[in-house]
Amino acid sequence: MSIAFGVSEPGSARSPRKSVLIGPDGKVVITYDKVTPADHPGQVIDDLDGMC
């Protein structure tokens, strides 16, 4: 799935720590290139709140 959304390269052994926010239409809304596990959930919630 990470290759389908452009997060990792085909043939790579591991995906980098990235995430994407996908809208109801299945399109990528935001790409998070640098993810810090402690901060990321709050960042996603803030972005979701800003979309409403």
Sequence and secondary structure as in RCSB ss.txt:
>XXXX:A:sequence
MSIAFGVSEPGSARSPRKSVLIGPDGKVVITYDKVTPADHPGQVIDDLDGMC
>XXXX:A:secstr
 TTTTTSS TT SS  S EEEE TTS EEEEESS  TTTHHHHHHHHHHHH 
